[in-house]
Each structure stands twice: as C-alpha cells, then as structure tokens.
Amino acid sequence: MKKSSFLFSTCLILLLGCSKKNDNLVVTKDTSHVQGSKLKSATVSSTFPGYSFCLGVPWIKQFPPGDINGTKNCGQTCAVMLSGYFNGTAVNSAAIVAEDNWLASYYNDARFNNATGNSYVTTAAQIQTLLKQRHGLTATPFNGSTVDDMLAQAYAGKPCIANVMIKAGLLATSGGAMHWTLVVGFDGTYVITNDPGTQYGFNKKYTKAEFTASWTVGNKLYMTVSK
C-alpha cells in the first residue's frame, strides 16, 4: 500500500471513530439542548479524559413549592430530575410535592409532610431508597474519590448526585448549608451541574477547583444513578 493511501485510510478510521453515537450524551455546543429537554442522543466531541459532554437531564429548581428560604427539597428535586431523565416522568413542582408525600408515608416522618416549609435535608440513604422504591433507579454511593472519578461515571451515562455546600445560590466552602446537586457534564474546563438550589441552576458551571472545594466540605460524597 502506498504511503498516501495508508494515511488516508488511517484518517478516515479516526474520523469515523470520533463520530460514534452514544445515546446518553449531549454535546454542550448543541443549541437545541434547552432547559427541561430530555435529549440524550448526540456525538461525543472527544474521548476521556479530554472529553466535553453533557447529559440531557431535565432541570427544575426546588422552589416552588415554597420559596428559596423556606424549603430544603434539593434531594427530592434531584430525584424528580433523574426520574424525568430515565423514566420520562413529569418534571414540575407537583412532582416535588409527591416526592415529599412519598417520603412522609414511607418513613412515617412528619417532617416531610409540609413541602413548603420542609427544613430537613434528605439523607443519602433516603435518596437511595426514594430512587429505588419509587422510581426503579439504582444509586451507588462513593466517598473520597476525585472529581475526575465522578466525571468518568457521568461520562459513562450515570448522572451523579453530589453533596456540596451552597450559599446564596452558589457553591460555597463556609457559611452556607449542605445541599444536593446533580453533576451532568464537563466542558474541558468546567464541571456542569443541574443545581435545584438556584433559579439559574440549569447547566450551571464551576471550575474543577471551585467544585472540589465545596464538595470537600461534604466529605466528597456522591452517588451515581443508573436505570
């Protein structure tokens, strides 16, 4: 085979390899990926670890019900988003209330009965149970890993619920409250989250350093979620 033919064949193979489809990924540059959509099919822009991707998880803020200062429905809202992604269920405030009602009944815990004034942050074990028993999803906990480990899980199609600190709608390292957020992608520089704790939380971006600092306050706890 001539050298020029060999080079052409090699380039063609590489191009075909880069255009491989993955039903769980959405390229961040895809302008059709709008808030609340359930897009899952797109082309991966590059391969791990130099990847750029975003899972098409629909987003909703945790208020209403209630207002940003009156509820702590972050875990329940993450469950609503994840069920919307995997099961195609409704992603709205009524679904958040339904999660609270289910938890109140399952755990016989009156703290979940008032969705507009819930001051109790759901535990990791409760979120696991909610996802499994109510939505048929599997949540697997990890602790003490790196952000790259978490991003690798998300890249494999498993959105990750991460335990962070939030203050005034932004990730923080002190003076805030513990909080559950969803890690759904990475653009080569920024960790991409679907954060229910702010009205601007759809595909909210943080540098790896910013995210790691807040996540460290939460003991680097996260859970991968799969069907």
C-alpha positions as a printed Julia matrix, in Angstrom:
227×3 Matrix{Float64}:
   0.0    0.0    0.0
   1.26   3.44  -0.9
   2.08   5.79   1.97
  -0.56   8.35   0.87
  -3.26   5.66   0.72
  -2.29   4.41   4.18
  -2.53   7.92   5.65
  -5.91   8.5    4.01
  -7.27   5.21   5.4
  -5.96   5.98   8.87
  -7.55   9.46   8.89
 -10.85   8.02   7.68
 -10.88   5.46  10.51
 -10.16   8.16  13.08
 -12.93  10.38  11.75
 -15.42   7.54  11.83
 -14.38   6.69  15.37
 -14.95  10.29  16.52
 -18.45  10.32  15.06
 -19.66   7.35  17.1
 -23.05   7.88  18.68
 -23.81   7.49  22.38
 -27.47   7.56  23.44
 -26.69   9.05  26.85
 -24.67  12.08  25.82
 -25.31  15.57  24.55
 -22.59  17.84  23.22
 -22.55  21.1   25.16
 -22.43  23.13  21.92
 -25.75  21.65  20.77
 -28.03  24.73  20.8
 -31.13  22.55  20.72
 -30.37  21.34  24.25
 -32.83  23.63  26.0
 -33.97  23.81  29.61
 -36.23  20.92  30.54
 -35.47  18.87  27.44
 -34.75  15.17  27.52
 -32.25  15.0   24.66
 -29.96  12.01  25.0
 -28.5   11.39  21.55
 -25.53  13.32  20.21
 -21.94  13.0   19.12
 -19.17  12.86  21.69
 -16.69  15.61  20.89
 -13.62  13.77  22.16
 -12.57  10.84  24.3
 -11.83  10.57  28.02
 -10.08  12.3   29.68
 -10.09  15.16  27.18
 -13.84  15.0   26.84
 -16.61  17.55  26.52
 -20.11  16.27  27.18
 -23.4   16.99  28.9
 -26.12  14.5   29.81
 -29.58  15.68  28.78
 -31.05  15.64  32.28
 -34.09  17.95  32.54
 -33.78  20.67  35.18
 -36.14  22.2   37.71
 -35.48  24.37  40.76
 -36.6   23.15  44.19
 -38.92  26.12  44.75
 -41.87  26.23  44.39
 -43.14  24.55  46.49
 -42.32  27.3   48.99
 -39.53  29.79  48.35
 -35.75  29.53  48.29
 -35.5   30.31  52.02
 -38.31  28.03  53.15
 -37.59  24.59  51.71
 -34.8   22.04  51.58
 -36.15  19.84  48.83
 -32.85  19.51  46.97
 -32.65  15.73  47.27
 -36.27  15.26  46.26
 -35.81  17.62  43.3
 -32.75  15.7   42.13
 -34.91  12.56  42.2
 -37.57  14.3   40.09
 -34.96  15.32  37.51
 -33.46  11.84  37.4
 -36.81  10.12  37.01
 -37.6   12.56  34.22
 -34.35  11.61  32.51
 -34.54   7.85  32.88
 -38.3    7.27  33.02
 -39.77  10.23  31.16
 -41.93  11.25  34.14
 -43.15  14.79  34.83
 -40.58  17.34  35.96
 -42.53  20.03  37.82
 -43.28  21.37  41.3
 -46.18  18.94  41.78
 -43.72  16.08  41.32
 -41.55  17.53  44.13
 -44.56  17.59  46.46
 -45.3   13.98  45.5
 -41.74  13.0   46.5
 -42.24  14.62  49.92
 -45.55  12.86  50.39
 -43.99   9.52  49.48
 -41.11  10.02  51.93
 -43.5   11.06  54.71
 -45.54   7.9   54.18
 -42.61   5.51  53.68
 -40.66   6.71  56.72
 -43.67   7.76  58.77
 -41.86  11.06  59.17
 -43.99  14.18  59.54
 -41.03  16.41  58.66
 -41.71  15.66  55.0
 -45.42  16.49  55.17
 -45.02  20.24  54.67
 -43.32  20.6   51.3
 -43.44  24.4   51.5
 -41.71  24.54  54.86
 -39.52  21.44  54.86
 -36.39  22.23  56.88
 -34.95  18.72  56.8
 -32.26  17.8   54.25
 -32.81  14.29  52.92
 -30.04  11.82  53.77
 -28.12   9.82  51.18
 -29.82   6.62  52.36
 -33.26   8.2   51.98
 -32.46   9.38  48.45
 -31.24   5.87  47.57
 -34.48   4.39  48.85
 -36.6    7.0   47.08
 -34.87   6.39  43.76
 -35.08   2.6   44.04
 -38.52   2.07  45.55
 -40.39   4.89  43.82
 -38.55   5.23  40.51
 -36.79   1.91  39.89
 -33.36   3.53  39.77
 -30.09   2.44  41.36
 -27.98   4.92  43.35
 -24.47   3.77  44.25
 -22.58   5.85  46.85
 -18.88   6.74  46.69
 -16.77   8.68  49.16
 -13.32  10.25  48.96
 -12.89   9.97  45.2
 -11.64  12.71  42.89
 -13.74  14.94  40.66
 -12.27  13.09  37.68
 -13.6    9.81  39.09
 -17.06  11.33  39.34
 -16.89  12.83  35.86
 -15.86   9.47  34.44
 -19.05   7.98  35.91
 -21.16  10.75  34.4
 -19.36  10.32  31.08
 -20.42   6.67  31.18
 -24.06   7.8   31.32
 -24.6    7.88  35.08
 -25.61  11.3   36.44
 -24.12  11.92  39.9
 -25.8   13.39  42.97
 -23.09  15.27  44.86
 -23.09  16.57  48.43
 -21.88  20.18  48.41
 -22.34  23.43  50.33
 -24.47  26.2   48.86
 -24.81  29.85  49.82
 -27.0   32.43  48.04
 -27.45  30.06  45.11
 -23.74  29.37  44.57
 -21.38  26.67  45.74
 -19.51  27.74  48.87
 -16.99  26.45  51.41
 -18.3   28.14  54.57
 -21.33  29.97  55.92
 -23.78  28.04  53.78
 -25.97  24.94  54.01
 -25.35  21.38  52.92
 -27.0   20.65  49.62
 -27.56  18.01  46.93
 -26.79  18.91  43.31
 -26.53  16.92  40.08
 -23.3   16.59  38.11
 -24.25  16.12  34.46
 -21.2   17.04  32.38
 -17.83  18.63  31.75
 -16.7   21.02  29.0
 -12.95  20.54  29.31
 -12.64  23.22  31.99
 -15.89  23.47  33.93
 -17.93  20.9   35.86
 -21.53  21.19  34.63
 -24.31  20.84  37.19
 -28.09  20.85  37.22
 -28.49  22.65  40.53
 -32.0   22.79  42.04
 -30.93  25.37  44.64
 -30.97  28.42  42.36
 -33.24  29.78  39.65
 -30.17  29.87  37.38
 -29.22  26.26  38.01
 -29.65  24.74  34.55
 -26.23  23.52  33.36
 -24.58  25.73  35.99
 -20.79  25.67  35.55
 -17.98  25.68  38.11
 -14.25  25.22  37.68
 -12.95  21.91  38.96
 -11.23  23.79  41.81
 -14.45  25.59  42.82
 -16.48  22.42  42.7
 -13.87  20.37  44.58
 -13.61  22.92  47.39
 -17.37  22.87  48.05
 -17.65  19.11  47.53
 -14.83  18.54  50.04
 -16.98  20.22  52.72
 -19.49  17.44  52.02
 -16.78  14.8   52.56
 -16.61  14.16  48.81
 -19.8   12.1   48.93
 -21.59  11.38  45.68
 -23.92   8.78  44.23
 -24.04   7.52  40.66
 -27.53   6.9   39.33
 -28.49   4.37  36.67
 -31.55   2.53  35.4
